[in-house]
Amino acid sequence: MSKYSYQTRCGKVTLWAEQNILFACFEGNINESMIHYFSRALEQCRAEIHSSTWGYVSYSEKAIAATPEAYKLLVNTAKRCLQLGCVSAAYVLKSAIAKSQIEKMRKEIGMPEPLDQVLFADVSAAIEFVKSTLATPEKLSV
């Protein structure tokens, strides 16, 4: 398992893959350079997952918000996740702005469930949700 991390003055992103789940941890304010890094590292992490389908857990309770430019890049990266086989996503977020941005992004890329069905108070619950969705194809959440 490789871990990828990038830090700016205002925020940080860390990514890694475990089995068939890709994890991302955002902290602070999310800018364009962080999303550019996230997008490249995501492709590398995806290559470590030896399954055609996989899940995503965003453990980002310390994230504040994405800049408007970073948000646009994040939407494109989320679309790329779907193309790469992501079939389930779960989030751990505390910031009201970050929650609103993720809810809007999910609608823009056509994810079916409302955010409250894939938003969890802790990472363990988010992981269990993704694992259960991956184990039950008819429950796929993307």
Backbone torsions as a table, in degrees:
resi	resn	phi	psi	omega
1	MET	NA	123.7	175.5
2	SER	-97.7	146.7	175.9
3	LYS	-117.0	133.5	-179.3
4	TYR	-117.2	133.3	-177.0
5	SER	-143.3	143.6	180.0
6	TYR	-143.8	134.8	-177.6
7	GLN	-130.5	139.9	172.6
8	THR	-115.1	-176.9	176.8
9	ARG	-65.1	-27.4	-172.3
10	CYS	-108.0	-12.4	-175.9
11	GLY	-165.9	179.0	-176.6
12	LYS	-151.2	147.9	172.9
13	VAL	-134.2	137.4	177.2
14	THR	-131.3	136.6	179.2
15	LEU	-130.7	148.9	172.9
16	TRP	-162.9	162.5	178.1
17	ALA	-121.3	140.4	173.6
18	GLU	-132.9	120.6	-175.9
19	GLN	53.7	-117.7	-178.8
20	ASN	-111.9	31.8	176.8
21	ILE	-125.8	130.7	174.9
22	LEU	-99.2	129.7	-179.4
23	PHE	-109.1	141.0	172.6
24	ALA	-134.2	137.0	178.1
25	CYS	-125.0	109.1	176.4
26	PHE	-99.6	142.6	176.5
27	GLU	-134.9	144.0	175.3
28	GLY	73.7	-152.0	179.4
29	ASN	-86.3	136.1	-174.6
30	ILE	-102.4	119.0	-179.5
31	ASN	-113.3	-179.8	-176.0
32	GLU	-59.7	-43.0	-177.3
33	SER	-63.5	-34.7	177.4
34	MET	-65.5	-41.4	-179.1
35	ILE	-71.6	-36.1	174.2
36	HIS	-59.5	-45.4	178.4
37	TYR	-63.5	-46.8	179.8
38	PHE	-54.8	-44.8	-178.7
39	SER	-62.3	-44.5	179.0
40	ARG	-67.3	-45.3	-178.9
41	ALA	-66.4	-33.5	177.8
42	LEU	-59.2	-43.7	179.0
43	GLU	-61.4	-40.1	179.4
44	GLN	-68.3	-43.6	177.6
45	CYS	-63.4	-41.5	180.0
46	ARG	-58.7	-36.5	179.6
47	ALA	-65.0	-22.0	178.8
48	GLU	-82.6	-11.3	-179.9
49	ILE	-92.5	118.8	-175.5
50	HIS	-97.3	56.9	179.5
51	SER	-150.4	148.0	179.4
52	SER	-72.9	-25.7	177.7
53	THR	-119.3	152.2	-176.2
54	TRP	-156.2	170.0	179.4
55	GLY	-120.1	165.7	-176.9
56	TYR	-130.5	131.4	174.1
57	VAL	-122.5	120.1	175.0
58	SER	-99.7	104.4	179.1
59	TYR	-97.9	82.2	-167.7
60	SER	-128.4	46.2	-177.7
61	GLU	-68.1	-14.8	177.3
62	LYS	-99.1	4.1	177.2
63	ALA	-73.5	143.1	179.0
64	ILE	-101.9	-61.9	-179.2
65	ALA	-170.7	159.2	173.8
66	ALA	-97.5	143.2	173.1
67	THR	-65.2	160.8	178.7
68	PRO	-56.2	-39.8	179.1
69	GLU	-66.5	-43.3	179.4
70	ALA	-65.2	-36.9	178.6
71	TYR	-59.3	-45.2	179.6
72	LYS	-59.9	-42.4	178.0
73	LEU	-66.0	-37.2	179.5
74	LEU	-63.7	-39.5	177.1
75	VAL	-60.4	-45.4	178.8
76	ASN	-63.8	-38.2	178.5
77	THR	-67.0	-38.6	177.6
78	ALA	-63.8	-39.8	176.0
79	LYS	-61.4	-40.0	178.6
80	ARG	-64.3	-37.4	176.8
81	CYS	-57.4	-44.0	179.2
82	LEU	-62.3	-42.5	178.6
83	GLN	-62.8	-31.8	-178.2
84	LEU	-85.5	3.2	174.3
85	GLY	104.3	11.4	177.3
86	CYS	-69.3	124.7	-177.4
87	VAL	-120.1	-2.5	179.9
88	SER	-153.4	140.8	178.3
89	ALA	-141.5	143.4	177.1
90	ALA	-140.4	152.5	-172.6
91	TYR	-134.0	144.1	169.6
92	VAL	-122.2	105.7	-175.8
93	LEU	-134.4	145.9	175.7
94	LYS	-113.4	-35.7	-176.3
95	SER	-68.1	129.4	177.6
96	ALA	-62.6	-35.7	179.4
97	ILE	-67.8	-46.0	179.0
98	ALA	-60.8	-42.0	178.1
99	LYS	-60.3	-45.0	-179.9
100	SER	-62.7	-41.9	179.2
101	GLN	-64.8	-42.3	179.8
102	ILE	-67.4	-40.0	177.8
103	GLU	-60.7	-45.2	178.7
104	LYS	-63.2	-44.2	180.0
105	MET	-60.6	-45.1	-179.4
106	ARG	-59.4	-41.5	177.5
107	LYS	-64.5	-43.0	-178.4
108	GLU	-61.6	-33.6	-177.0
109	ILE	-99.1	4.1	173.0
110	GLY	84.6	24.6	175.7
111	MET	-75.6	130.7	-167.7
112	PRO	-73.0	-42.5	-173.0
113	GLU	-81.0	151.7	172.8
114	PRO	-65.2	154.8	-177.7
115	LEU	-55.7	-38.6	-176.0
116	ASP	-61.7	-17.8	177.4
117	GLN	-83.5	-14.7	-178.4
118	VAL	-125.3	13.7	178.3
119	LEU	-104.5	129.5	-174.2
120	PHE	-128.3	155.1	-179.0
121	ALA	-77.1	-25.3	-179.9
122	ASP	-144.0	161.9	-174.5
123	VAL	-67.6	-32.2	179.7
124	SER	-61.0	-43.9	179.0
125	ALA	-66.1	-38.4	178.3
126	ALA	-63.7	-43.3	179.1
127	ILE	-63.3	-44.9	180.0
128	GLU	-61.1	-40.4	177.8
129	PHE	-60.4	-49.2	-178.3
130	VAL	-63.8	-44.3	179.1
131	LYS	-59.8	-43.8	-178.6
132	SER	-66.9	-37.6	177.6
133	THR	-66.5	-42.4	179.2
134	LEU	-64.5	-31.0	-178.7
135	ALA	-80.2	-15.1	-177.2
136	THR	-126.6	91.0	-173.9
137	PRO	-51.9	-34.7	-178.3
138	GLU	-71.1	-10.3	179.4
139	LYS	-95.8	4.5	-173.2
140	LEU	-48.5	134.2	-168.3
141	SER	-104.9	13.8	-179.0
142	VAL	-114.7	NA	NA
